[in-house]
Protein backbone atom coordinates (compact mmCIF):
# COMPACT_ATOMS: atom_id res chain seq x y z
CA UNK A 1 0.00 0.00 0.00
CA UNK A 2 1.28 3.47 -0.87
CA UNK A 3 3.52 2.24 -3.68
CA UNK A 4 2.96 3.06 -7.33
CA UNK A 5 5.09 0.30 -8.86
CA UNK A 6 7.65 -2.43 -8.39
CA UNK A 7 11.13 -3.09 -9.76
CA UNK A 8 11.89 -6.55 -11.09
CA UNK A 9 14.87 -8.44 -12.45
CA UNK A 10 14.66 -10.50 -15.64
CA UNK A 11 13.80 -13.76 -13.85
CA UNK A 12 10.42 -12.34 -12.85
CA UNK A 13 9.18 -12.25 -16.42
CA UNK A 14 11.12 -15.23 -17.76
CA UNK A 15 9.29 -17.69 -15.52
CA UNK A 16 5.76 -16.29 -15.30
CA UNK A 17 5.37 -13.41 -17.71
CA UNK A 18 1.59 -13.62 -18.06
CA UNK A 19 1.08 -13.92 -14.31
CA UNK A 20 3.30 -10.91 -13.71
CA UNK A 21 1.41 -8.77 -16.25
CA UNK A 22 -1.95 -9.83 -14.82
CA UNK A 23 -0.93 -9.02 -11.24
CA UNK A 24 0.53 -5.64 -12.22
CA UNK A 25 -2.59 -4.63 -14.12
CA UNK A 26 -4.97 -5.84 -11.41
CA UNK A 27 -3.03 -3.84 -8.80
CA UNK A 28 -2.65 -0.87 -11.19
CA UNK A 29 1.10 -0.85 -10.61
CA UNK A 30 3.86 0.39 -12.91
CA UNK A 31 6.99 -1.69 -13.37
CA UNK A 32 10.70 -0.93 -13.58
CA UNK A 33 12.47 -3.62 -15.59
CA UNK A 34 16.01 -4.09 -14.28
CA UNK A 35 18.48 -5.25 -16.93
CA UNK A 36 21.86 -6.80 -16.09
CA UNK A 37 23.81 -6.89 -19.35
CA UNK A 38 25.30 -10.38 -19.84
CA UNK A 39 23.33 -11.47 -16.79
CA UNK A 40 19.81 -12.15 -15.61
CA UNK A 41 19.75 -15.96 -15.74
CA UNK A 42 20.68 -19.07 -13.77
CA UNK A 43 23.95 -20.85 -14.62
CA UNK A 44 23.34 -24.20 -16.30
CA UNK A 45 25.89 -26.06 -14.17
CA UNK A 46 25.82 -24.36 -10.77
CA UNK A 47 22.23 -23.14 -10.70
CA UNK A 48 23.46 -19.83 -9.31
CA UNK A 49 22.22 -16.47 -10.52
CA UNK A 50 24.57 -14.89 -13.07
CA UNK A 51 24.87 -11.13 -12.58
CA UNK A 52 27.59 -10.45 -15.14
CA UNK A 53 28.82 -13.45 -17.06
CA UNK A 54 31.20 -11.89 -19.58
CA UNK A 55 33.59 -9.00 -20.13
CA UNK A 56 33.21 -9.05 -23.92
CA UNK A 57 32.00 -5.74 -25.34
CA UNK A 58 30.45 -7.58 -28.26
CA UNK A 59 28.49 -9.92 -26.00
CA UNK A 60 27.26 -7.03 -23.86
CA UNK A 61 26.03 -5.24 -26.99
CA UNK A 62 24.13 -8.30 -28.18
CA UNK A 63 22.60 -8.88 -24.76
CA UNK A 64 21.65 -5.23 -24.25
CA UNK A 65 19.76 -5.22 -27.56
CA UNK A 66 18.03 -8.50 -26.67
CA UNK A 67 16.97 -7.45 -23.18
CA UNK A 68 15.91 -3.98 -24.31
CA UNK A 69 13.45 -5.59 -26.71
CA UNK A 70 12.18 -7.99 -24.00
CA UNK A 71 11.50 -5.09 -21.65
CA UNK A 72 9.89 -2.96 -24.34
CA UNK A 73 7.45 -5.74 -25.18
CA UNK A 74 6.64 -6.26 -21.50
CA UNK A 75 6.04 -2.56 -20.81
CA UNK A 76 3.60 -2.35 -23.71
CA UNK A 77 1.37 -4.83 -21.87
CA UNK A 78 1.50 -3.06 -18.48
CA UNK A 79 -1.32 -0.54 -18.25
CA UNK A 80 0.48 1.76 -15.79
CA UNK A 81 3.70 1.69 -17.85
CA UNK A 82 7.12 2.08 -16.27
CA UNK A 83 10.73 2.31 -17.34
CA UNK A 84 13.89 0.28 -17.97
CA UNK A 85 16.86 0.45 -15.61
CA UNK A 86 20.18 -0.97 -16.82
CA UNK A 87 23.28 -2.24 -15.02
CA UNK A 88 25.48 -1.60 -18.05
CA UNK A 89 28.84 -2.96 -19.11
CA UNK A 90 31.84 -3.84 -16.94
CA UNK A 91 34.04 -1.62 -14.77
CA UNK A 92 37.30 -3.10 -16.11
CA UNK A 93 36.85 -1.82 -19.66
CA UNK A 94 39.13 0.78 -21.16
CA UNK A 95 37.68 4.20 -21.88
CA UNK A 96 37.56 3.34 -25.57
CA UNK A 97 35.58 0.16 -24.89
CA UNK A 98 33.21 2.01 -22.55
CA UNK A 99 32.48 4.74 -25.09
CA UNK A 100 32.03 2.20 -27.88
CA UNK A 101 29.50 0.25 -25.82
CA UNK A 102 27.62 3.30 -24.55
CA UNK A 103 27.39 4.79 -28.04
CA UNK A 104 25.87 1.52 -29.22
CA UNK A 105 23.39 1.55 -26.30
CA UNK A 106 22.31 5.13 -26.95
CA UNK A 107 21.83 4.41 -30.64
CA UNK A 108 19.79 1.32 -29.81
CA UNK A 109 17.65 3.24 -27.31
CA UNK A 110 16.96 5.93 -29.90
CA UNK A 111 16.14 3.31 -32.54
CA UNK A 112 14.18 0.74 -30.55
CA UNK A 113 12.86 2.30 -27.34
CA UNK A 114 11.54 5.67 -28.42
CA UNK A 115 9.13 7.00 -25.81
CA UNK A 116 10.40 4.68 -23.05
CA UNK A 117 12.66 6.01 -20.32
CA UNK A 118 15.86 3.95 -20.15
CA UNK A 119 18.27 4.72 -17.29
CA UNK A 120 21.81 3.48 -16.67
CA UNK A 121 22.49 2.81 -13.01
CA UNK A 122 25.44 3.98 -10.93
CA UNK A 123 26.22 0.47 -9.70
CA UNK A 124 29.45 -1.19 -8.62
CA UNK A 125 31.05 -3.64 -11.06
CA UNK A 126 29.49 -1.66 -13.91
CA UNK A 127 30.54 1.33 -16.06
CA UNK A 128 29.18 3.95 -13.66
CA UNK A 129 30.46 2.20 -10.54
CA UNK A 130 32.40 5.14 -9.11
CA UNK A 131 31.98 8.92 -9.26
CA UNK A 132 35.36 9.49 -10.88
CA UNK A 133 34.85 6.84 -13.55
CA UNK A 134 31.44 8.40 -14.23
CA UNK A 135 32.96 11.87 -14.49
CA UNK A 136 35.56 10.67 -16.98
CA UNK A 137 32.97 8.82 -19.08
CA UNK A 138 30.71 11.88 -19.20
CA UNK A 139 33.66 14.04 -20.23
CA UNK A 140 34.63 11.67 -23.02
CA UNK A 141 31.06 11.16 -24.23
CA UNK A 142 30.46 14.90 -24.39
CA UNK A 143 33.71 15.34 -26.30
CA UNK A 144 33.03 12.53 -28.78
CA UNK A 145 29.39 13.55 -29.31
CA UNK A 146 29.85 17.30 -29.47
CA UNK A 147 28.88 17.44 -33.16
CA UNK A 148 25.29 18.34 -33.98
CA UNK A 149 24.67 14.92 -35.54
CA UNK A 150 25.41 13.17 -32.24
CA UNK A 151 23.96 15.67 -29.77
CA UNK A 152 20.55 13.96 -29.71
CA UNK A 153 22.22 10.70 -28.75
CA UNK A 154 23.87 12.35 -25.77
CA UNK A 155 20.50 13.73 -24.68
CA UNK A 156 19.40 10.11 -24.39
CA UNK A 157 21.92 9.34 -21.66
CA UNK A 158 19.77 9.10 -18.54
CA UNK A 159 21.02 7.94 -15.15
CA UNK A 160 19.57 6.08 -12.21
CA UNK A 161 21.34 7.59 -9.20
CA UNK A 162 22.05 4.76 -6.76
CA UNK A 163 24.74 6.67 -4.94
CA UNK A 164 25.01 4.15 -2.11
CA UNK A 165 27.43 2.28 -4.37
CA UNK A 166 29.64 5.33 -4.72
CA UNK A 167 29.80 5.86 -0.96
CA UNK A 168 31.17 2.40 -0.30
CA UNK A 169 33.45 2.56 -3.35
CA UNK A 170 35.00 5.80 -2.03
CA UNK A 171 34.67 4.87 1.66
CA UNK A 172 32.75 8.02 2.61
CA UNK A 173 29.41 9.77 2.19
CA UNK A 174 30.19 12.93 0.24
CA UNK A 175 29.96 16.25 2.08
CA UNK A 176 29.90 19.27 -0.27
CA UNK A 177 31.04 21.58 2.53
CA UNK A 178 34.23 19.76 3.51
CA UNK A 179 37.52 18.77 1.87
CA UNK A 180 38.17 16.85 -0.26
CA UNK A 181 34.59 16.59 -1.52
CA UNK A 182 33.90 20.32 -1.74
CA UNK A 183 36.42 20.43 -4.60
CA UNK A 184 34.53 18.08 -6.95
CA UNK A 185 31.24 16.77 -5.54
CA UNK A 186 28.96 19.81 -6.10
CA UNK A 187 29.98 19.96 -9.78
CA UNK A 188 29.57 16.23 -10.38
CA UNK A 189 26.27 16.13 -8.47
CA UNK A 190 25.02 18.88 -10.76
CA UNK A 191 25.95 16.81 -13.82
CA UNK A 192 24.33 13.69 -12.39
CA UNK A 193 21.19 15.64 -11.47
CA UNK A 194 20.97 16.94 -15.03
CA UNK A 195 20.72 13.36 -16.31
CA UNK A 196 18.91 11.77 -13.36
CA UNK A 197 15.55 10.22 -14.25
CA UNK A 198 15.35 7.65 -11.45
CA UNK A 199 16.62 7.34 -7.87
CA UNK A 200 17.47 4.31 -5.76
CA UNK A 201 17.10 5.83 -2.31
CA UNK A 202 19.08 3.47 -0.10
CA UNK A 203 21.12 4.79 2.81
CA UNK A 204 24.71 3.73 2.21
CA UNK A 205 27.78 4.25 4.37
CA UNK A 206 31.55 4.10 4.17
CA UNK A 207 31.80 0.32 4.61
CA UNK A 208 28.71 -0.90 2.77
CA UNK A 209 25.94 0.01 0.32
CA UNK A 210 23.23 -0.33 2.99
CA UNK A 211 23.08 0.85 6.57
CA UNK A 212 21.82 -1.93 8.83
CA UNK A 213 19.51 0.53 10.61
CA UNK A 214 19.39 4.14 9.34
CA UNK A 215 17.52 5.20 12.50
CA UNK A 216 20.62 4.58 14.64
CA UNK A 217 22.12 7.70 16.18
CA UNK A 218 25.54 7.01 14.65
CA UNK A 219 23.98 7.16 11.17
CA UNK A 220 22.38 10.57 11.61
CA UNK A 221 25.03 12.75 9.96
CA UNK A 222 25.39 10.49 6.90
CA UNK A 223 21.61 10.22 6.54
CA UNK A 224 21.24 14.00 6.49
CA UNK A 225 23.83 14.30 3.74
CA UNK A 226 22.05 11.71 1.64
CA UNK A 227 18.62 13.26 2.17
CA UNK A 228 19.97 16.59 0.96
CA UNK A 229 21.46 14.90 -2.11
CA UNK A 230 18.15 13.20 -2.95
CA UNK A 231 16.42 16.57 -2.59
CA UNK A 232 18.75 18.03 -5.24
CA UNK A 233 18.02 15.14 -7.61
CA UNK A 234 14.27 15.44 -7.09
CA UNK A 235 14.18 19.20 -7.49
CA UNK A 236 16.05 18.97 -10.78
CA UNK A 237 13.53 16.47 -12.10
CA UNK A 238 10.62 18.65 -10.99
CA UNK A 239 12.21 21.67 -12.67
CA UNK A 240 12.17 19.90 -16.04
CA UNK A 241 8.37 20.15 -15.99
CA UNK A 242 8.16 17.45 -18.66
CA UNK A 243 4.97 15.85 -17.39
CA UNK A 244 6.58 12.58 -16.32
CA UNK A 245 6.41 11.08 -12.86
CA UNK A 246 9.45 11.06 -10.60
CA UNK A 247 10.40 7.46 -9.84
CA UNK A 248 12.10 6.66 -6.52
CA UNK A 249 12.78 3.18 -5.16
CA UNK A 250 13.21 3.20 -1.34
CA UNK A 251 15.60 0.26 -1.36
CA UNK A 252 16.15 -1.58 1.91
CA UNK A 253 16.63 -5.28 1.41
CA UNK A 254 17.81 -8.58 2.85
CA UNK A 255 21.23 -10.25 2.56
CA UNK A 256 23.66 -9.60 1.06
CA UNK A 257 22.76 -5.92 1.44
CA UNK A 258 21.63 -6.40 5.03
CA UNK A 259 24.73 -7.43 7.00
CA UNK A 260 24.66 -10.78 8.78
CA UNK A 261 26.57 -12.39 11.61
CA UNK A 262 29.32 -14.82 10.55
CA UNK A 263 28.63 -18.56 10.81
CA UNK A 264 24.92 -18.20 11.71
CA UNK A 265 24.01 -15.64 9.02
CA UNK A 266 21.64 -14.01 11.50
CA UNK A 267 20.75 -10.49 10.29
CA UNK A 268 22.33 -7.75 12.40
CA UNK A 269 19.09 -5.75 12.29
CA UNK A 270 15.38 -6.41 11.81
CA UNK A 271 14.13 -6.00 8.26
CA UNK A 272 10.61 -4.50 8.33
CA UNK A 273 7.95 -6.67 6.72
N, C-alpha and C positions, 0 to 999 in steps of 0.2 A: 504494500500500500504506500502511496506517495511517490512511486517511481514511474517514469514515463517510458522506460525501455530496459533492455538487458544487453549485455555484451557477451558474445559467444565465440568460442574457437571453432575451427573447421569440423571437428568431430561431431559437434552438435547437429550439423545438417548432413553429414555423411551417413549417419546411422538411422536417423528418423526425420528426414526432411519434411515430409507431409505433416507429421505430428507437431513439429516445431512451428510450422507456418500456421496450422490450425490454432495452436495454443496462443501464439502471438496475436492473431487476429481476434480471437475470442476475448482476450484480455486487453485489447486495444493498445498494445505495446509496440514501440519501435524497436529496432534491433541494430546493434553495432557488430558487424562481422569482423572478427580479428583474424588477420592473415599473417602467418609466419612463413616467409619465403623459404622454400626448400624444407618445409616442416609441415606439421599439421596432420600427422598420421602415426600409426603404431608400427614399430619395426617388425618385420616379418619373423626374425629369429628370436629376438629378446622379448617382444611384446611391449616394450617400453615406448612411451611417447617420444617422438622425434621432434625437437624444437627447431634445429637447424642442421640438416644432414649433409651439407655440402658447402665448399667455399668456392665453387666454380661460378664465375660471373654468368656464363652462358646458361647454366642450369637454373640460377636464380631468375634470370630473365624469362625463361620458359615457364617456370613455376608461377611467377608473378602474373603473367598473362593468363595462365590457366585459372588461378584462384580469383583473379579480378572478374573474370567472366562468371565463375560460379557464384560469387557474391552478388554481382549485378542481377543475375537471374533470380536469386533468392529475394533480393530487395524488391523486385518488381511484383512479388506475390505477397508482400507484407503491407497491409493497408496503411499502417502508421509510418512506413518508410524507415529511414535510418541512414547509416553511413558505413564506410569501410575504413578500418584502421589497420595499418600495415607495420609489422616488424620487418624492416627492409634490409637486405644485404648482410654483410659480415664486417665486423670491426677491423679485421686484419688486412683488408684490401688497401692497395695503394690509392692515392688521390685520383689517378687516372682511371683506375677500375671503378671507383666510387662514382665519379662523374659520368662515366660510360653507362653504368647501370641506372643511375638516377635519371639521366636523359632519356633512356629507353622507357623507364616507368612513367615519366611525365608525358612522353609522346603517346604511350598506350592509354593513359588516363584520358587524355584529350580525344583520342580516337574512339575508345570503347566505353568510357564511363561518363560521358557528357551528362551533366545535370546531377551527378551523384558526388557527394563530398567524399574524397579519399584523403586520409591523413597518414603521415609517416610518423611513427612514434619514437620519442627519445628514450630508447631502451638499451640497456647494456647488451653487449655481444653483437649489436647491430650498428649500422652506419652512424646513427645519431646518439651513440652511447655515452658520449661525454660532451661537456659544453665546448671544449676547445676544438675537438674534432668537428663538431657541428659548426662552429664559427668558421673554420677553415673551409669546410664544404660549401657553406653559404657564400663565402668570398669567391671561391673558384667557380661556382655555378653562376653567380652574378657576372663574373668576368667573361665566362665562356658563352653566356646567353645575353650579352649586352646589346647585340644587334636587334633591330626591330623585328626580324623574322622569328626570333627565338623568345622575345619578351613575353608572349602569351604563354609559352611553356613554363617560364619561371613563375608566372602568376599562379600556375596550378600547383606549386609546391606548398602544401598545407601540412602543418605539424599537429601532432597530438603531444601536448606537453605533459609528460610523466617525469617530472623533475626529481622524484625520489631516487631515480637511478643515477642522476648526476651527483646527488649529495653523497651517496655511498662511494661513487667512483672517485670523487675528489676529497672524501673524508671530511666534509663540513657542509652545513647548510649555509648558503650564501647570504651575507649581510652587506647590503649596498652602502652602508655607512662606515664600514671598517675595512682596513687593509687586510689582505690584498684585494678583496672582492670589489671595493669601491672603484678600483682602476678599470675593471672590465665588465662586471656583472650588469650594471644599469644599461650599458649599451647593448649587450647581448640579449638581455631580457626584452628590450625594446624590439629587437629584430625577431625574437621568438614570438612575441605578442602580435607582431604584424602578420605572422603566418599561422597563428594558433587558431584552430577551428574545433578543438576538442581538448579536454583536460582530464587526466587521471589524477584525482585529488587524494593521494595517499600520503600520509605523514611519514617522510623518511628521516633518517638521521645519519650521523657520520659513519656508523659501523653497519648499517643495513638499510634496505629500501623500505622497511616498514617498522615503525615504532610498535613495541609490544602493547603499550597502553598510552595513547596520546594524552590522556587526562592526568598522567603522573606529573607531579610538580617539577621534576627535573627536565621534563619535555617542554615546559611552558615557553621558554625563549625561542626555541626552534620552531614551535608551532606558530607563534606569532609572525615569524619571518615568512613562513610558508603561506599563511593566510593572506598576508599582504601581497605576496607574489601572485596568488590566485586571483586576488582582487584586480591586479593590473591586467591579467590575461582576460578576465571577464569584461572589464570596462572597455578594453580594446575591441572585443567582439561586439559589444553593445553599440559602440561608436560607429561600426560599419553600417548599421541600420539597413541590412540587406534582407531583412524579413525572415531569416532562418533562425531556428532555435539554437540556444547555447547548450551544448551537450557536456555534462560533467559526470564522470563515474567516481563515486566515493569509495574507492578501493580500500578494503580492509579484509584480508583473507587468511585462510589457514596455512599450514606448512606447505612449502618452505618459507613463505613470507613471514608467517608467525613463528618466532623462535621457539625451539623446543629443548627440553632438558636432554643431555646425552644419555644414552643407554635406554631410557624408558620412553623417550620421545613425547613426554608429557608437555603440553603447551605451557609456556611461562606466563600466559595471561589468558583470561576467559575471552572467547570469541563470541560476541553477541549473536543470538539466533536471528 
